[in-house]
Amino acid sequence: MPLYEHVFLARQDVTSQQAEALAEQYKGVIEANGGSVAKVEPWGLKSIAFRIRKNRKAHYTLMNINAPSAAVVEMERQMAINEDILRFMTVKVEELEEGPSAMLQKRDRDERGERGFGDRGFGGGGGRDRGFGGGGAGGGGGGRRFRDRDGGDIEVGAEVEQTEE
């Protein structure tokens, strides 16, 4: 049987429990038509890029489906009728992903919190208006080193000697 990834967006007015009930309802449609649902993954309430039927947010849900195409067509037909479903998309895939999807991995990464920037080794830590190499407005602090075309070192922020030719 073909494999599908199916994502649907439910209205923001719907509770999380109702969104999960919608997923169970459509899981039943797939199973009644000879298919199976390998995974149902609620992604939660997220902002959407543009308003859809006066909604700025939606409950996202991913379903991994192993079913004949007739079962998927019937599920999509019922979703098109349901007013709680804003959008849906079904993609035929070669194989289903094992474990959490990329969206859940991203959410887990975001929940870990800030790790800070730390010292990146750029010299005096100067920012805008502090000179290029840090260490005050003159920029004479830590200094950054670059190479010129001839292979010689140039220290940024150091005094530059000008020669007349």
Secondary structure, 3 states (H helix, E strand, C coil): CCEEEEEEEEECCCCHHHHHHHHHHHHHHHHHCCCEEEEEEEEEEEEEEEEECCEEEEEEEEEEEECCHHHHHHHHHHHHHCCCEEEEEEEEECCCCCCCCHHHHHHHHHHCCCCCCCCCCCCECCCCCCCCCECCCCCCCCCEEEECCCCCEEEECCCCCCCCC
